[in-house]
Amino acid sequence: MDKTYDPQKTEGEIYELWEKGGCFTPRIPSRQAPKKKPFTILLPLPNANDPIHMGHVLFTVEDIMIRYHRMLGEPTLWLPGADHAGIETQFVFEKELAKSGKSRFDFDRQTLYQMIVNFVEKNKNINRDQLKRMGFSLDWTRYHYSLEPEIVEKVLETFRKLHANGFVYRAGRVVNYCTHCGTAFSDLEIRYQEQEDSLYYLDYGIIKIATTRPETIFADTAVAVNPKDKRYQKLVGQKAIIPLVNREIPIITDELVEKDFGTGALKITPAHDSTDFEIGQKHHLQSPSVIDIFSGRMVYENIVPEKYQGLSPKKARDLVVTDLEADGKLLKTEPLTHSVGHCYRCGAVIEPLIMPQWYVKTKPLAAPALKAVREGKTKIIPKKRFEKMYFDWLENIQDWNISRQIVWGPRIPVWYKVNKNEQKIWVVFLTKNKEIKQGPIRQHFEAGFTLDEITQGIQRVYVPLYESEKNQPEIFVGKERPKKGQWIQETDTFDTWFLSGQWPLTALGYPDSPDFKYFYPTSVLDTLWDILFFWVGRMMMFGLHLAKDVPFKVIHIHARVVDEKGQKMSKSKFNVINPIEMVEKYGADALRIASVFGVAPGSDIFISEDKIRAMRNFANKVWNASRFILDHQSPTKNSSKTKHSDDKWILAETRKVVKQVTSHLNHYRFDLAADNIYQFFWHTFCDQYLEMTKKRRDEAQETLLEVLAISLKLLHPFMPFLTEQIWQLGKNQKFFSKEALIISPWPKI
């Protein structure tokens, strides 16, 4: 053996040895063979085009479980995959476009989609290669990507089934909308900036309110006060009067109202504020809008006085304030510094507006997911903290908005009938000359454009919601456009979680594949608590609804990586540690064991370079002790048949640590298992027993080999590269089998 262990020299060779040997790929037993129970984990999907970060290092927890159960002799599958990550990927791509002076609005929908496909393909292997560098024993023969045609088709089929069974509907909700760009944006795309504004105190008859948006008073549907605010208890149930139009609206109570802001009375404008929308939904208030979704100007003559119509919200605000003051309804004005959302593309102030979106009814889907955990069909570990979090979310779940106004992702398979609805269906499209056109389809037909030309250049379709069901355009839910009549497809795409929520089903080939029939339900889902809501709960709902069984038997919540101040790591905070740099400097094994050593389940963990360096030192200790034992040339056949008391002692200690490590792994205490084997190898085996054997080296060699072989097996799930390399070098020694360590049997208790 070399004097020092060089991870850079050996790690790639060892991983290639495992892959070529098919060590990561389990085989489904034949019908004639005894039915072995599989152990299965699905990798939480990393973004296809992102390099790994320190959070991904905690996939080590899954690899520990996988390697342990593989050594137990179980058919063990760790299935890898990658997520298209709709909003995040498109946002990153658009930043690249901006460097060349372009934006998404310079391209039709299909062209932009293909550009993002090319962008992702360039970067898709970066993540996969880095996961290999960490030593993760994933079955790459079963790798899947969330936009594979077969997976997308199953996702679309789920939507069609949900719609046919009455679980899907279309309704309005408040979104971040840029009236200048003509599109809604995700929270990721909004730039919040501190700005100076005014807080306007207005006379609403028997009650006084304070607002930053006087131009939206025409869309008010109530005034709300906090139920604990004693100042207004006698006014609840009475009527306030909107100034300038003198329309009566009710005074209601809601706990979302802040008693200490303004007068403590809040005008409720559901169509133009997310909090107001939530209050409006609870109290069944109407949601009239006064800002047009395309022009961004004051509209709706039945609500807005004529003198304000056609004005921008800013100009309308100035004129409304002037008129309020003249009418004696402006009581006072105060300066206000607050955070306001701006469009990342054009810098315009974001307007919260109600837009039609597609929703999934979640209450009937959540009930079986709650029941499954309550009855123990799926267990959450650690139970005490995270089971309550799971219950709280599912018990209070709201219907799920699955619409996203982006290009990157599967398009919702809904078609709107154009015939007789030419005025109701609005579109934004690029002409062959790259001119943007927007407005009702009838307007474009009259200008000489055909439906095919509109469809080829389409950027967005907008179909308003009408109060009467008879006024709604006819829709068709299906894979392809109906052959009879003129139809245009919805341009909204699915929320990323709609795809990833079906991952245990789609990745395993639901419903008929051999993999699905054998490996579903999976054994353990290991993840971070912050996606317990977004991902875990939805996988439970889809699994139980579609496959009639839970998708996993255990939900294990691992630690969260933070910096030394307890803050989550992010590039913007300049507190990120690059895991690949640590691997290159100290080896993958050092980083792996550092990520679990001393880390309680579900806690925060700070992985410092000092800790990684300390674990590199431990790796060197293991290497040097192994070299001391394996390089010894004295024949073991001359050793005494009667065991020395020191040998009996170390073998007893070895049996003890096997029992401890096995128990801790079975109970998901990877921190304690790592500590047990660390303490045993460094202090019990090296510091004590090796010293005891120096005067009877030949006699003790057999025991040294036996304890070393067992120690390497116990260490293997934590430090696979180092232990496999030593195992390969000791193949001709007693207790070292010729098969690879990765598939060697776990020590028996």
C-alpha positions in Angstrom: 0.0 0.0 0.0 1.1 3.6 -0.6 2.3 5.5 2.4 -0.6 8.0 2.0 -4.1 7.8 0.8 -4.8 9.9 -2.4 -8.5 10.3 -3.0 -8.0 12.1 -6.3 -6.1 9.1 -7.6 -8.5 6.3 -6.5 -12.1 7.7 -6.3 -12.8 7.7 -10.0 -11.3 4.2 -10.5 -13.4 2.8 -7.6 -16.6 4.3 -8.9 -15.9 2.8 -12.3 -15.4 -0.5 -10.7 -18.8 -0.4 -9.0 -20.6 0.8 -12.2 -18.9 -1.8 -14.5 -19.7 -4.5 -11.9 -23.4 -3.6 -12.0 -23.3 -3.1 -8.2 -25.9 -0.3 -8.3 -28.5 -2.2 -10.3 -30.8 -4.5 -8.5 -32.5 -7.4 -10.3 -36.1 -8.2 -9.8 -36.3 -11.9 -8.6 -37.8 -14.3 -11.1 -41.2 -15.9 -10.3 -39.4 -19.1 -9.3 -36.9 -17.5 -7.0 -37.8 -16.8 -3.3 -39.5 -13.4 -3.1 -37.1 -11.0 -1.5 -38.4 -7.8 -0.1 -36.8 -4.8 -1.8 -35.4 -1.6 -0.3 -36.1 1.4 -2.4 -35.3 5.2 -2.2 -36.1 7.8 -4.9 -33.6 10.6 -5.1 -35.2 14.0 -4.3 -35.0 15.6 -7.7 -32.2 18.1 -8.1 -32.6 20.7 -10.9 -31.3 19.3 -14.1 -29.1 22.2 -15.0 -27.7 23.2 -11.6 -24.4 22.1 -10.0 -24.7 20.5 -6.7 -24.6 22.5 -3.5 -24.1 21.7 0.2 -27.7 20.7 0.6 -27.1 17.9 -2.0 -24.3 16.6 0.1 -26.9 15.4 2.6 -27.9 12.8 0.0 -25.2 11.0 1.9 -27.9 10.0 4.3 -29.7 8.1 1.6 -26.5 6.5 0.3 -25.8 5.3 3.9 -29.2 3.6 4.0 -28.8 2.2 0.4 -25.3 0.7 1.0 -26.4 -0.8 4.4 -29.4 -2.5 2.9 -27.5 -3.7 -0.1 -25.0 -5.3 2.3 -27.9 -6.9 4.1 -28.6 -8.8 0.8 -31.8 -7.0 -0.1 -32.6 -6.0 -3.7 -31.7 -2.3 -3.3 -32.7 0.5 -5.6 -31.7 4.1 -5.4 -33.4 5.7 -8.4 -31.9 8.9 -9.7 -33.5 11.7 -11.7 -33.6 15.4 -12.5 -36.3 18.0 -12.4 -36.9 20.5 -15.2 -37.7 23.1 -12.4 -40.0 25.2 -14.4 -39.9 28.7 -13.0 -36.4 28.5 -11.7 -34.9 27.2 -14.9 -36.7 29.7 -17.1 -35.7 32.5 -14.8 -32.0 31.5 -15.1 -32.3 31.2 -18.9 -33.9 34.6 -19.2 -31.0 36.1 -17.3 -28.7 34.6 -19.9 -30.9 36.1 -22.7 -30.7 39.5 -21.1 -26.9 39.4 -21.5 -27.4 39.6 -25.3 -30.1 42.2 -25.0 -33.0 39.8 -25.5 -36.0 38.7 -23.5 -38.7 36.0 -23.7 -41.0 38.5 -25.4 -38.8 38.5 -28.5 -39.8 34.9 -29.3 -42.9 32.9 -29.9 -43.7 30.2 -27.4 -42.4 27.2 -29.3 -39.1 28.9 -30.2 -38.5 29.9 -26.7 -39.3 26.4 -25.4 -36.7 24.9 -27.7 -34.1 27.4 -26.7 -34.5 26.4 -23.1 -34.4 22.7 -24.1 -31.0 23.4 -25.7 -29.8 25.4 -22.6 -30.7 22.5 -20.2 -29.2 19.9 -22.4 -25.8 21.7 -22.2 -25.8 21.6 -18.4 -27.8 18.5 -17.6 -24.8 16.2 -17.1 -23.0 18.6 -14.7 -25.3 17.6 -11.8 -25.1 13.9 -12.7 -21.3 13.8 -12.8 -21.0 15.6 -9.5 -23.3 13.2 -7.8 -21.0 10.4 -9.0 -18.0 12.3 -7.5 -19.8 12.2 -4.1 -19.8 8.4 -4.4 -23.6 8.1 -4.5 -24.5 4.5 -5.5 -27.5 5.5 -7.7 -28.8 3.1 -10.4 -28.0 5.2 -13.4 -29.6 2.6 -15.7 -32.9 3.8 -14.3 -32.2 7.5 -14.5 -35.2 9.7 -15.5 -35.8 13.3 -16.3 -39.1 15.0 -15.5 -39.7 16.1 -19.2 -39.3 12.6 -20.8 -42.2 12.1 -23.2 -43.5 9.0 -21.3 -43.4 10.9 -18.0 -45.1 14.0 -19.5 -47.8 11.8 -21.0 -48.6 10.3 -17.6 -48.7 13.7 -16.0 -51.2 14.9 -18.7 -53.2 11.7 -18.2 -53.4 12.5 -14.5 -54.8 15.9 -15.2 -57.4 14.5 -17.6 -58.5 11.9 -15.0 -58.7 14.6 -12.3 -60.8 16.8 -14.6 -63.1 13.9 -15.6 -63.7 13.1 -11.9 -64.5 16.6 -10.9 -61.2 17.4 -9.1 -60.1 20.2 -11.5 -61.7 23.5 -12.0 -60.9 27.0 -13.3 -61.2 30.1 -11.1 -59.7 33.5 -10.5 -56.9 34.4 -8.1 -54.5 37.2 -7.4 -51.1 37.0 -9.2 -48.1 39.3 -9.6 -48.9 41.0 -12.9 -46.8 43.4 -15.0 -49.2 45.4 -17.1 -46.3 46.8 -19.2 -45.0 43.3 -20.2 -48.5 41.8 -20.2 -47.7 38.7 -18.1 -47.8 37.3 -14.6 -44.6 36.6 -12.8 -43.6 34.3 -10.0 -42.3 35.6 -6.7 -38.8 34.6 -7.9 -39.1 37.2 -10.7 -40.2 40.1 -8.5 -37.6 42.7 -7.4 -38.7 44.2 -4.1 -37.5 47.7 -3.5 -37.8 50.2 -0.7 -39.6 53.3 -1.8 -41.2 56.4 -0.4 -45.0 56.6 -0.8 -47.9 58.2 1.1 -50.4 56.7 3.4 -53.8 58.3 2.8 -56.4 58.6 5.6 -59.9 58.7 4.1 -63.4 59.3 5.5 -65.6 56.3 4.9 -68.6 57.7 6.8 -68.9 56.1 10.2 -65.3 54.7 10.0 -61.9 56.1 8.9 -59.4 54.0 6.9 -55.8 54.3 5.7 -54.6 53.2 2.3 -51.6 53.4 -0.1 -53.9 52.8 -3.1 -56.7 55.4 -3.2 -57.2 54.8 -7.0 -58.6 51.3 -6.2 -61.4 52.5 -3.8 -64.0 51.9 -6.6 -63.3 48.1 -6.3 -63.7 48.1 -2.5 -66.2 45.5 -1.3 -65.9 45.8 2.5 -64.0 47.5 5.4 -62.4 45.1 7.8 -61.3 45.5 11.4 -59.6 43.1 13.8 -62.1 41.2 15.9 -60.0 42.0 19.0 -60.0 45.8 18.3 -62.4 47.2 20.9 -62.6 50.6 19.1 -64.8 49.2 16.3 -66.8 46.5 17.9 -70.1 48.5 17.8 -69.6 49.3 14.1 -69.3 45.7 12.9 -72.3 44.8 10.8 -73.0 48.5 9.9 -72.2 50.2 6.5 -69.2 52.3 5.5 -69.5 54.6 2.5 -67.0 54.7 -0.3 -66.2 58.4 -1.0 -66.6 60.0 -4.5 -69.2 57.3 -5.5 -71.1 57.1 -2.2 -71.5 53.3 -2.4 -72.3 51.4 0.8 -70.1 48.4 1.8 -70.3 46.3 5.0 -68.0 46.6 8.0 -66.6 43.1 8.9 -64.0 41.5 11.1 -60.9 39.5 10.2 -57.9 38.5 12.2 -55.6 39.3 9.3 -56.2 43.0 9.9 -53.3 44.7 11.7 -54.7 46.8 14.6 -51.6 49.0 14.7 -51.4 50.0 11.0 -53.1 53.2 10.0 -56.4 53.5 11.7 -56.7 49.8 12.2 -59.5 49.7 9.6 -58.6 48.2 6.2 -60.5 48.7 3.0 -60.9 45.4 1.3 -60.2 45.3 -2.4 -60.0 41.6 -3.3 -59.0 42.1 -6.9 -55.9 44.2 -6.2 -54.2 42.8 -3.0 -53.3 39.3 -2.0 -54.3 39.8 1.7 -57.6 41.4 0.6 -58.2 38.5 -1.8 -57.8 36.0 1.1 -60.2 38.0 3.3 -62.6 38.3 0.4 -62.6 34.5 -0.2 -63.3 33.8 3.5 -66.2 36.3 3.6 -67.6 35.5 0.1 -67.0 39.0 -1.2 -67.2 39.9 -4.8 -63.9 40.8 -6.6 -64.4 43.6 -9.1 -61.3 44.9 -10.8 -60.6 48.5 -12.0 -57.4 47.8 -13.9 -57.4 46.2 -17.3 -55.1 43.2 -17.5 -53.8 44.1 -21.0 -53.6 47.9 -21.1 -52.9 48.4 -17.4 -55.3 51.3 -17.3 -58.4 52.2 -15.3 -61.4 50.6 -16.9 -64.9 49.1 -16.2 -67.3 52.0 -16.7 -69.9 50.4 -14.4 -67.6 50.8 -11.4 -65.1 53.6 -12.3 -66.4 57.1 -12.9 -65.8 58.3 -16.5 -63.2 60.9 -15.6 -60.7 58.3 -14.4 -61.2 55.8 -17.2 -58.2 55.2 -19.5 -55.7 56.7 -17.0 -52.7 54.8 -15.7 -53.0 53.8 -12.0 -50.4 56.5 -11.1 -52.3 59.3 -12.9 -55.6 58.0 -11.5 -54.2 58.1 -8.0 -53.2 61.7 -8.3 -56.6 62.8 -9.7 -58.5 60.7 -7.1 -56.5 62.3 -4.2 -57.2 65.8 -5.6 -60.9 65.0 -5.8 -61.0 63.5 -2.3 -59.3 66.5 -0.9 -61.8 68.8 -2.7 -64.7 66.7 -1.3 -63.4 66.9 2.2 -62.8 63.1 2.3 -59.0 63.2 2.5 -58.3 63.6 6.3 -54.5 63.6 6.2 -51.5 62.2 4.5 -48.4 60.6 6.1 -45.1 59.6 4.5 -44.6 55.8 4.3 -41.5 53.8 3.4 -42.4 50.3 2.3 -41.3 47.4 0.1 -42.9 47.4 -3.4 -42.6 44.7 -6.0 -41.2 45.7 -9.4 -40.9 43.7 -12.7 -37.4 42.3 -13.1 -37.7 42.9 -16.9 -39.0 46.5 -17.3 -38.9 47.9 -13.8 -42.6 48.7 -13.7 -44.5 48.4 -10.4 -46.2 45.0 -10.2 -50.0 45.1 -10.0 -51.7 42.4 -8.0 -54.5 41.4 -10.3 -57.0 38.5 -10.5 -56.4 36.1 -13.3 -58.1 32.8 -14.2 -56.1 29.8 -13.1 -56.6 26.1 -13.0 -57.1 24.5 -9.6 -57.1 21.0 -8.0 -59.6 20.3 -5.2 -57.3 19.1 -2.5 -59.6 18.4 0.5 -60.7 15.0 -0.8 -57.1 14.1 -1.8 -55.7 15.2 1.6 -58.0 13.1 3.7 -56.4 9.7 2.7 -52.9 11.2 3.1 -53.8 12.2 6.7 -55.3 8.9 7.4 -52.3 7.0 6.1 -49.9 8.7 8.6 -52.4 8.5 11.5 -52.7 4.8 11.0 -49.0 4.3 10.6 -48.9 3.2 7.0 -46.4 5.9 6.5 -44.2 7.0 9.5 -42.6 10.4 9.8 -39.1 10.5 11.5 -38.5 12.5 13.7 -42.1 12.1 14.6 -42.7 14.6 17.4 -41.9 17.8 15.4 -42.6 17.0 11.8 -45.7 14.8 12.1 -47.6 17.8 13.6 -46.3 20.0 10.8 -47.6 17.5 8.2 -51.0 17.3 9.9 -51.3 21.1 10.3 -50.7 21.6 6.6 -53.0 18.9 5.3 -55.8 19.7 7.7 -55.8 23.4 6.6 -55.0 22.8 2.9 -56.4 25.1 0.3 -57.2 24.2 -3.3 -54.0 24.0 -5.3 -53.3 26.5 -8.1 -51.5 24.4 -10.8 -51.3 27.2 -13.5 -48.1 28.9 -14.3 -47.7 31.7 -17.0 -44.4 30.4 -18.2 -43.2 28.4 -21.3 -40.9 25.9 -19.6 -42.9 22.9 -18.7 -45.8 20.7 -20.0 -48.6 22.8 -21.3 -52.0 22.3 -19.7 -54.0 20.0 -22.1 -57.1 22.3 -22.3 -58.5 23.7 -25.6 -60.8 26.7 -25.9 -63.4 26.8 -28.7 -62.8 29.8 -30.9 -66.1 29.6 -32.9 -68.6 32.1 -31.5 -66.0 33.2 -28.9 -63.8 35.3 -31.1 -64.4 38.4 -28.9 -64.0 36.6 -25.6 -60.7 34.9 -26.3 -57.7 37.3 -26.2 -54.2 36.4 -27.5 -50.7 37.8 -27.6 -48.7 36.6 -30.6 -45.7 37.4 -32.8 -46.3 38.0 -36.5 -43.9 36.6 -39.1 -42.3 40.1 -39.0 -41.8 39.7 -35.2 -44.4 42.3 -34.3 -46.3 41.7 -31.1 -50.1 41.8 -31.5 -52.6 41.5 -28.7 -56.3 41.7 -28.3 -59.4 39.5 -29.0 -59.1 37.0 -31.8 -61.8 38.7 -33.8 -59.6 41.8 -34.1 -56.8 39.7 -35.6 -59.1 37.9 -37.9 -60.4 41.2 -39.2 -56.8 42.3 -39.7 -56.3 39.3 -42.0 -54.5 36.9 -39.7 -55.5 33.2 -39.7 -55.8 31.0 -36.7 -52.8 29.0 -37.9 -50.7 32.2 -38.0 -51.8 33.2 -34.6 -51.1 29.7 -33.2 -47.6 29.5 -34.7 -46.6 32.9 -33.2 -48.5 32.4 -29.9 -47.1 33.8 -26.7 -50.2 33.8 -24.6 -53.9 32.9 -24.6 -56.2 34.7 -22.1 -59.8 33.7 -21.5 -61.7 35.8 -19.0 -64.0 34.2 -16.5 -67.7 35.2 -16.9 -70.3 35.2 -14.2 -72.7 33.1 -16.2 -71.7 29.6 -17.1 -73.5 30.1 -20.5 -71.0 32.8 -21.4 -67.9 30.7 -20.8 -66.3 29.4 -24.0 -66.6 25.7 -24.5 -63.5 23.8 -23.4 -62.1 20.4 -24.4 -59.6 18.5 -22.2 -57.5 16.2 -24.2 -54.1 15.3 -25.7 -54.8 16.8 -29.2 -57.0 19.5 -30.6 -60.5 18.4 -31.6 -60.8 17.8 -35.4 -64.1 19.7 -35.8 -64.2 23.5 -35.4 -61.5 26.0 -34.5 -59.8 25.5 -31.1 -56.8 27.1 -29.4 -54.8 25.6 -26.5 -54.2 27.0 -23.1 -50.7 28.5 -22.8 -50.3 28.1 -19.0 -48.0 25.3 -17.9 -48.2 23.0 -14.9 -46.7 24.0 -11.5 -43.5 22.1 -11.2 -44.8 20.3 -8.1 -47.7 18.8 -10.2 -45.0 16.8 -12.0 -42.7 16.0 -9.1 -45.7 15.2 -6.9 -46.2 12.1 -9.2 -42.6 11.1 -9.3 -42.8 7.8 -7.4 -45.4 6.8 -9.9 -43.9 8.1 -13.1 -40.3 7.2 -12.4 -41.2 3.6 -11.6 -43.5 3.2 -14.6 -47.0 3.3 -13.1 -49.2 1.3 -13.6 -47.9 -1.8 -15.4 -44.1 -1.9 -15.4 -42.2 -4.6 -13.5 -40.4 -1.9 -11.6 -43.6 -0.4 -10.4 -45.1 -3.7 -9.4 -41.9 -4.7 -7.4 -40.5 -1.5 -6.0 -43.7 0.4 -5.2 -44.4 1.5 -2.5 -40.8 2.7 -1.8 -39.2 2.2 1.5 -37.9 5.6 2.6 -38.3 9.2 1.4 -35.4 11.3 2.8 -35.8 15.0 2.4 -35.7 18.4 4.1 -38.6 19.7 6.2 -39.1 22.8 4.0 -40.7 20.8 1.2 -42.8 18.7 3.5 -45.7 20.7 2.2 -44.8 21.3 -1.5 -43.6 17.9 -2.4 -44.1 15.2 0.3 -47.8 15.9 0.9 -48.5 16.0 -2.8 -46.8 12.7 -3.4 -48.8 11.1 -0.7 -52.0 12.5 -2.2 -51.2 11.4 -5.8 -49.9 8.0 -4.7 -53.0 7.2 -2.7 -55.4 8.6 -5.2 -53.9 6.9 -8.3 -52.1 3.8 -7.0 -54.3 3.3 -4.0 -51.2 2.9 -1.8 -48.7 5.2 0.0 -45.7 6.1 -2.1 -43.2 5.4 0.8 -43.4 3.7 4.2 -41.1 6.2 6.0 -40.6 9.9 5.6 -37.2 10.8 7.1 -36.4 14.4 7.6 -32.7 15.2 7.5 -30.7 18.2 8.7 -30.6 21.6 7.1 -27.2 23.0 6.1 -26.6 26.5 7.5 -23.6 28.8 8.0 -21.9 29.5 11.3 -24.5 32.2 12.1 -27.4 29.7 11.6 -28.4 31.3 8.2 -29.4 29.2 5.2 -26.6 29.1 2.7 -27.1 31.2 -0.5 -25.0 32.8 -3.1 -26.5 36.2 -2.3 -25.2 36.0 1.3 -21.7 34.9 0.2 -21.8 32.1 2.8 -21.7 29.2 0.4 -19.2 26.3 0.6 -18.6 24.6 -2.8 -18.8 20.9 -2.1 -16.8 20.0 -5.2 -13.9 22.2 -4.0 -14.0 20.3 -0.7 -14.0 17.0 -2.5 -11.0 18.0 -4.6 -9.2 19.2 -1.5 -10.0 16.5 1.1 -11.8 13.7 -0.8 -15.5 12.7 -1.0 -15.3 10.5 2.1 -14.2 13.3 4.4 -17.1 15.5 3.2 -19.6 12.7 3.5 -18.9 11.7 7.0 -18.6 15.3 8.1 -22.2 15.8 6.9 -23.6 13.3 9.3 -21.1 13.2 12.2 -22.7 14.9 15.3 -25.8 15.9 13.4 -29.1 15.1 15.2 -32.1 14.3 12.9 -34.1 17.3 11.6 -31.6 19.8 13.1 -29.5 22.5 11.5 -25.9 21.6 10.6 -22.9 23.8 10.0 -20.4 22.0 7.9 -17.1 23.9 8.2 -13.8 23.3 6.4 -12.3 22.5 9.8 -14.7 19.7 10.3 -14.1 18.3 6.8 -10.3 18.5 7.4 -10.8 16.6 10.7 -12.6 13.8 8.9 -9.8 13.7 6.3 -7.5 13.1 9.2 -9.7 10.2 10.3 -9.5 8.8 6.7 -5.7 8.9 6.9 -5.9 7.1 10.3 -8.0 4.3 8.7 -5.5 4.1 5.8 -2.4 4.0 8.0 -3.9 1.4 10.3 -4.9 -0.7 7.4 -1.5 -0.4 5.8 0.1 -1.5 9.1 -2.0 -4.6 9.1 -2.2 -5.6 5.4 1.5 -5.0 4.7 2.6 -7.4 7.5 4.3 -10.4 5.9 4.4 -13.0 8.8 2.3 -16.1 8.1 -0.9 -16.2 10.1 -0.8 -20.1 10.3 1.8 -20.0 13.1 -0.6 -18.0 15.4 -1.8 -19.7 18.5 -5.1 -21.6 18.3 -5.9 -20.4 21.8 -6.9 -16.7 21.7 -5.0 -14.3 23.8 -7.1 -12.4 26.4 -6.4 -9.1 24.4 -7.7 -10.7 21.3 -10.9 -11.9 23.1 -11.4 -8.4 24.4 -11.1 -6.7 21.0 -13.4 -9.2 19.4 -16.0 -8.7 22.1 -15.7 -4.9 21.6 -16.1 -5.5 17.9 -19.3 -7.5 18.4 -20.5 -4.7 20.6 -19.9 -2.0 18.0 -21.5 -4.1 15.2 -24.6 -4.3 17.4 -24.6 -0.6 18.1 -24.0 0.6 14.5 -26.6 -1.9 13.2 -29.2 -0.7 15.7 -28.6 3.0 15.0 -28.8 2.5 11.3 -32.1 0.7 11.8 -33.4 3.6 13.8 -32.1 6.3 11.4 -29.5 7.6 13.9 -26.8 8.0 11.4 -25.0 10.5 13.7 -24.7 7.9 16.5 -23.7 5.2 14.1 -20.9 7.3 12.7 -19.7 8.3 16.2 -19.7 4.6 17.3 -17.5 3.4 14.5 -15.3 6.5 14.7 -14.6 6.1 18.4 -14.2 2.3 18.1 -11.7 2.4 15.2 -9.6 5.4 16.3 -9.5 4.8 20.1 -10.5 1.2 20.9 -8.9 -0.5 17.9 -5.9 1.8 17.1 -5.0 3.6 20.3 -5.5 0.5 22.5 -5.5 -2.8 20.7 -2.7 -2.0 18.2 -0.5 -1.0 21.0 -1.3 -4.2 22.8 -0.1 -6.3 19.8 3.3 -4.8 19.2 5.2 -7.5 21.2 3.2 -10.4 19.7 2.7 -9.1 16.2 2.5 -12.5 14.3 0.2 -14.0 16.9 -2.3 -11.1 16.7 -2.3 -10.8 12.9 -5.4 -13.0 12.4 -7.4 -11.0 14.9 -6.1 -7.8 13.4 -7.4 -8.9 10.0 -10.7 -10.0 11.3 -11.4 -6.7 13.2 -10.1 -4.6 10.2 -12.5 -6.4 7.8 -15.5 -5.9 10.1 -14.5 -2.3 10.6 -14.3 -1.6 6.9 -17.8 -3.0 6.5 -19.2 -0.8 9.2 -17.4 2.2 7.8 -18.3 1.5 4.2 -21.7 3.3 4.0 -20.1 6.4 5.4 -16.7 6.3 3.6 -17.2 4.1 0.6 -14.2 5.1 -1.6 -11.6 4.7 1.1 -13.0 1.4 2.5 -13.4 -0.2 -1.0 -9.9 0.8 -2.0 -8.5 -0.9 1.2 -10.7 -3.9 0.6 -9.4 -4.3 -3.0 -5.8 -4.2 -1.7 -6.6 -6.8 1.0 -8.4 -9.3 -1.3 -5.9 -12.1 -0.8 -6.0 -11.9 3.0 -8.1 -13.9 5.4 -11.6 -12.4 6.1 -11.4 -10.4 2.9 -13.6 -11.9 0.2 -12.8 -11.5 -3.5 -16.1 -9.8 -4.2 -16.3 -6.0 -3.9 -16.9 -4.6 -0.4 -20.0 -2.8 -1.7 -21.8 -6.2 -2.1 -20.1 -8.0 0.8 -22.4 -9.2 3.6 -23.0 -6.9 6.6 -21.4 -8.3 9.8 -23.7 -10.5 11.7 -24.5 -9.7 15.3 
